[in-house]
Amino acid sequence: MTPSTASIQTSDANKALIQGLVATHGAAERGRIVRGVAQVSAAWRIDDGSPKELCDFCTARFVPEGAQLTRLLARLEGALEQIEGHLYEMRRTLRRHSDLAGDEFAGIDDMLATFDPAPDLSEQMYQQKIGFVALLNFPREPLAAMLEQGASWDSEAWARVRIAQNFTARLPKELADESRRVSHACQQWVAAFHIPVGTLVDSTGARWFEKDRALLTHWIVREEIKGQYNDPTGITRQRALAGVLARAIDGGVPTSVMDRSNTLDWNAQANTLAGARVRGETMGLVRYERWIDQFKLAQKYDAFYPEYPTAIARKFELAREMSEAQVEQLLTDLLDHPVRKELAAFLRARLDRALEPFDIYYDDIAESRPAAELNAAVRALFPDEKAFERALPQTLRSLGYTAEDADFLGSRIRVEIARGSGHAMRPYLTEYSAWLRTGRLKDELGWDGFDTAMHELGHNLEQLCSTFFAPRPSLRGVPNTACTEAFAFLYQSLGKRVLGIEPAGGAQRAFAIDTVQTMLAAAQIAGPSLLELHVWRWLYANPSATAAELRTEVLAIADRLWTRFYQRDFGPDPYRLLAAYQHMIGHPLYLADYTLGHVMSHQIRSFMRDKEIAAETKRITSIGQFTPELWMLRAVGAGVSIDSLASDTGEALALLTR
């Protein structure tokens, strides 16, 4: 799987080729010719043809500016839409049962989920010369050029760039096969990592979960921690649940707990069984072995991306289209902002006690409602996921969508129950629907399932609008996953409005509550985002690290970041909660998109204060796939920044503490 990207062309041959093309098409085309020949030559290999065949190809396939180039753009745009679209739809259908709960077929679902009908598509695009046609005629712009010049480009210029970006690395089939296998194995490990808590006890020795209950880590453990704030005895349970996360992080969960053979009281904080320290087999290093699997896979990709030679570079420069330095600075500025000290004082007053580490998860400042009451409110409108699906057109009407848009969008979302965490999947082609996956209680959707569904609904609305209403097929979607997270968080914040239990006090108070909740959520996930970035830097600096060494470093990074950014307000953290997030195993380097999503969603929500949410959602998600900076400038008139969130948080705290 060693790439062979050295050009077979000598510089003299390139000069002769360029001179011939300029002679044919005119001096005005020199810049495009030079760039196109260089892009083709960099990717052309000996097995693609002889030097003469390369010259003949460029001579025959270069298209000058004008109507013919516009036709070529449309041809490639339409072809790629169909090729990639139908393959995407096949792939998401093949993994459907692997993603869903309730109809598992052991051994078959994983086989289908990892089947790829076109594993060598990247290479075939070059071997059959489509990739070379695109690279000869359209520019593959680096991020710096997109940031500096993109605002002056029209939609056709952006389409040219996006078409060329389809052809970066030539990835061999063997690497595509390995990538599917490793990624799926890691994601399935995360989805299956439910820790049994039927024998879990708190510091009083009390058990409170049903004996067969298991909690998906980290998501549902975190939600259970958040759900204990309304219980007078909840703090002992929260400490016990934080201990569960600690054991998931350090690998100390006893094997007998995981396989459900344990009947003794399990104190996760001290990691004891019936009061005795756990001495037997534990989960161990498997979490970090999976993490290293992802790193080793990334290293194999590195060789095929000379311009972006690390997973970090590819995530920031290619996928996120924001520089690593910009994102890290934004995360740091958020955590260093003075308003966080005011926010901590607000939380201490609200909880009437000193803050503890798990209080970073506290975000429901609107009102205290018991879980049973929230579940009842959901049950009254949406007893199960299918009721939620059927009601989507009416739900969208209640949020301000026109009847036409509500029916159009609401009828194109399919709601199902996920095997693991909730997620959303866009349609790639307009004849397909978006998929919404959430969780549920045993016999009903429940608040947690509904809350997750509202988050995923935000994703779906972005996905549908950016598919059906984008300027053209190559500009469908939004710039990166942070942009879609912005709408997911926005619509999640509307959940209580949909249920008719929105806090009293008018729009100003509701905005203040949403602002503080967003700041809490952004500050909570910013630490794990930094931790993940620091861990990947360490892995690249220590490429031969063992799983044990990685675990040691992850815990050390968690301690360092906690001391700098959280300890002042939340005290020392014996649990290392910054390392809890399982995205780091299943979806590497994704976490910063959540922080960016919170920041951007607040910018959008603040902009929308005197506007119609539905109309603005449709307008903004239809802008097109530009860089996040340009997208935000066109969406709300400002680039990505924490300023709006931080200043609005200060004003919100003043209002809420009157």
C-alpha positions, -999 to +999 in steps of 0.1 A: +000+000+000+029+023-007+019+053-028+037+059-061+029+095-069+062+106-085+055+121-118+069+103-149+072+137-166+105+157-166+103+194-162+114+199-198+085+177-210+061+197-189+075+229-204+070+216-239+035+204-230+026+238-215+040+257-245+020+236-269-012+241-249-006+279-247+000+281-284-033+263-290-055+281-265-038+315-260-017+333-234-048+341-213-051+304-204-014+301-193-022+302-156-049+275-158-027+254-181+003+255-158-018+246-128-037+219-146-006+202-160+011+203-125-020+188-108-022+160-134+016+153-134+016+150-096-010+123-097+000+105-129+018+072-125+037+049-148+008+025-150-015+054-161+004+057-194+037+068-210+050+104-210+036+107-245+002+094-234+002+120-206+009+148-232-017+134-255-043+133-227-036+169-216-037+181-252-070+164-259-088+171-226-078+206-217-109+228-220-105+266-223-127+292-204-161+296-219-193+277-227-174+244-230-158+246-196-192+254-181-206+223-199-177+202-185-184+214-150-221+205-153-212+171-167-188+162-139-211+177-113-240+155-125-218+124-129-203+127-094-237+133-079-250+101-093-219+080-086-213+092-051-250+095-043-261+060-052-230+045-035-238+066-004-274+054-004-263+018-008-237+021+020-261+036+045-287+010+037-261-018+041-253-006+076-289+001+086-294-030+108-260-026+123-271+008+135-306-001+148-318-018+179-343-046+180-336-068+150-300-078+154-286-106+132-253-117+148-226-122+122-246-109+093-253-072+102-216-065+106-208-083+074-233-062+055-222-030+072-186-034+062-194-044+026-184-018+001-197-021-035-169+002-048-139-002-026-114+010-052-135+039-064-107+064-057-082+045-078-108+038-106-115+075-109-079+080-119-074+048-139-104+056-160-092+092-163-122+111-148-100+124-120-074+136-144-100+155-164-111+173-133-075+181-121-065+193-156-094+218-158-103+228-123-082+242-094-077+222-062-073+252-039-055+250-005-074+263+025-053+295+026-066+305-008-102+296+000-100+318+032-083+347+014-101+347-019-133+327-014-155+357-006-150+370-042-159+337-059-193+331-073-211+297-071-196+284-103-160+292-091-168+274-058-182+245-078-150+242-097-130+240-065-154+215-049-152+192-080-114+192-080-114+185-042-131+152-050-097+141-064-070+142-037-054+110-027-053+078-048-063+053-021-058+016-028-085-009-023-066-026+005-066+006+025-102+012+019-110-023+031-089-019+062-105+015+069-140+001+068-130-028+091-111-008+117-136+021+118-166-002+120-150-023+147-142+008+168-177+022+163-194-011+172-172-014+203-184+020+214-221+012+205-219-020+225-201-006+255-230-007+280-218-010+316-242-031+337-251-011+368-276-035+386-250-041+413-237-005+415-239+010+449-233+046+462-214+056+493-244+047+515-244+011+501-277+016+483-285+001+449-310+020+429-309+005+394-329-025+382-308-056+383-307-059+345-300-022+338-269-013+317-258+022+307-242+032+274-209+048+282-204+077+281-237+091+269-263+075+291-241+075+322-237+113+317-275+117+313-281+097+345-258+121+363-277+150+350-310+134+359-301+132+396-301+170+403-338+170+413-334+142+439-325+151+475-302+120+476-289+125+441-254+136+449-244+102+462-257+087+430-238+112+409-206+104+427-212+067+421-220+073+384-189+095+380-170+065+394-185+044+366-170+069+341-137+068+359-135+030+356-145+032+319-117+057+314-090+038+332-102+003+322-109-008+357-145-021+352-144-057+366-150-084+340-175-100+362-195-067+361-193-066+323-204-102+318-231-098+344-218-127+365-212-104+395-238-104+423-218-085+448-221-047+456-199-028+431-186+005+444-172+020+412-156+050+430-133+028+451-136-001+426-145-026+452-167-057+452-185-063+485-159-039+501-128-057+488-106-041+462-110-055+427-081-079+422-093-100+394-097-094+357-108-060+345-117-044+311-080-033+310-066-016+280-091-024+253-103+012+250-067+024+243-060-005+219-090+007+199-076+042+200-042+030+187-060+010+160-075+043+148-040+060+150-023+032+130-050+035+104-045+072+102-007+066+097-014+045+067-034+073+051-007+098+059+015+085+031-012+093+005-016+129+016+017+147+012+000+181+015-018+170+047+005+143+062-014+138+095-049+130+106-048+163+124-040+182+093-067+164+073-093+170+099-087+207+102-075+216+067-096+193+046-127+183+066-132+212+090-117+239+067-105+258+098-069+260+108-057+240+138-044+272+154-077+290+150-097+262+165-073+257+194-073+294+201-111+295+201-113+266+226-087+282+249-103+316+247-136+301+256-122+283+287-101+313+297-129+338+294-137+357+327-174+351+324-168+315+334-160+326+369-194+344+371-210+313+357-195+291+384-208+315+411-242+312+395-241+274+396-229+274+432-258+296+443-282+275+423-270+242+437-264+257+472-231+238+476-195+237+464-192+224+429-179+189+422-163+177+389-195+161+375-212+195+378-196+203+344-225+183+330-252+205+348-271+225+322-308+225+330-311+259+346-345+266+333-365+249+359-365+218+381-387+191+367-386+155+378-378+129+352-413+114+356-429+148+348-407+152+317-415+117+305-452+123+310-450+155+289-434+135+261-458+106+265-488+130+260-476+140+226-452+113+214-458+079+231-432+063+208-408+071+180-434+065+153-458+090+169-429+115+168-424+108+131-460+111+122-462+144+141-432+160+124-452+181+099-473+196+127-442+200+150-425+220+122-457+241+118-455+249+155-420+261+151-430+286+123-425+266+091-450+272+064-475+244+057-457+237+024-422+235+040-435+216+070-451+189+049-422+187+025-395+185+052-415+165+078-425+138+054-389+132+044-376+121+078-377+085+090-374+079+128-359+048+142-342+035+174-305+033+174-285+004+188-260+029+203-262+067+205-285+088+185-275+100+151-288+114+118-280+105+083-286+128+054-300+118+020-274+123-008-299+122-036-332+141-036-353+110-041-343+097-007-352+107+029-332+117+059-328+092+088-333+102+124-320+077+151-327+082+188-330+061+220-360+052+240-371+038+274-384+003+275-420+010+267-420+047+256-399+073+239-394+093+271-376+126+277-341+113+269-353+098+236-373+130+227-344+153+237-320+133+215-346+133+187-349+171+187-311+173+184-311+149+155-341+167+140-319+198+138-294+177+118-321+164+095-335+199+088-300+211+079-295+180+058-327+183+039-325+220+033-289+219+022-297+191-001-329+203-017-323+241-017-285+245-022-273+266-052-261+235-071-253+198-065-215+203-058-224+229-031-249+207-012-243+204+025-227+228+050-190+235+053-183+210+081-199+190+109-197+220+133-222+238+111-247+210+112-241+207+150-251+243+152-286+235+140-288+203+161-282+223+193-305+250+182-334+226+177-326+206+208-330+239+228-366+241+214-377+208+229-396+222+258-413+247+235-426+218+214-439+201+245-456+232+257-436+234+289-412+262+280-402+283+310-423+313+318-409+348+316-411+357+279-386+356+251-359+376+269-358+352+298-359+322+274-330+336+254-310+342+286-316+306+298-306+292+264-275+314+264-263+301+298-270+265+289-251+269+257-221+284+275-222+256+300-223+230+273-196+246+252-172+250+282-179+214+292-170+199+258-141+223+251-119+205+276-124+170+260-119+187+226-085+200+237-076+167+253-083+148+221-061+172+201-033+170+226-035+132+226-032+130+188-002+153+188+014+130+214+006+099+193+024+115+163+053+124+185+053+088+200+042+066+171+053+034+188+034+040+220+017+010+236-019+010+248-006+012+284+016+042+276-013+059+258-036+054+288-010+069+311-007+100+288-045+104+284-049+105+322-020+129+325-034+153+298-068+151+315-052+161+348-032+190+332-062+205+314-085+201+344-060+219+366-057+248+342-093+253+331-117+236+356-101+231+390-107+267+402-144+263+399-151+225+402-123+213+425-099+184+419-111+157+396-103+121+406-124+107+378-106+123+348-139+132+333-124+151+304-113+118+290-148+102+292-161+109+257-163+078+235-163+098+203-125+098+207-126+060+199-154+058+173-150+092+155-115+105+160-109+143+162-147+151+160-152+166+195-141+201+186-171+202+162-194+201+192-177+231+208-178+250+175-214+239+170-224+254+204-205+287+196-219+289+161-255+279+171-255+307+196-243+332+170-271+320+148-297+320+176-286+355+187-289+367+151-324+351+149-337+368+180-360+391+161-364+369+131-383+337+121-364+306+131-379+285+103-373+310+075-337+317+087-330+280+091-340+274+055-320+305+043-288+297+062-287+260+054-293+268+018-263+291+014-240+263+001-208+245+011-183+273+016-157+277+043-172+281+078-159+316+080-175+327+048-206+307+055-210+324+089-203+358+074-232+352+049-254+336+075-251+362+104-227+389+093-197+377+114-171+350+113-168+322+139-162+338+173-169+333+210-176+370+215-214+368+211-217+338+234-195+353+261-210+387+261-246+374+260-238+350+289-227+380+310-260+398+302-280+366+308-265+360+342-273+396+352-309+390+342-313+356+358-298+367+391-320+398+396 
